[in-house]
């Protein structure tokens, strides 16, 4: 069960960025995005599951990629404000923007998770040998 909770950090980061908020001005910096992700994870109690180093690496990776993405300045600003306010939905300008943003967040989450997979598994006690994998139930 511990393995599943630790793996939940990756989608939790993505979920943190799909939170709701009021419109902000200009494009938030990668640092603003990272701070918002950390704040959202702390509010969800997820930061205690992995080391501070891994949380920093994951949020830095995601924040950098999202900042460089095609997500609109308005949507990024809304996500930052939402995470800071503990809100759980974003009001996008239209369905196309919503889908585009959610697709980019999913892709970025996967890319960063893949990039940090070895460290994630190591912290879960599995390392490269897979000891952290979930065993099938015995009969």
Buried (B, 14 or more C-beta within 10 A) or exposed (E): EEBEBBBBBBEBBBBBBBBBBEEBEEBBEBEBBBBBBBBBBBBBEBBEBBEEEBBEBBBBBBBBBBBEBEBBEBBBBBBBBBBBBEBEEBEBEEEEBBEBBBEBBEEBBEEBBEBBEEBBBBBBEBEEEEEBEEEEEEE
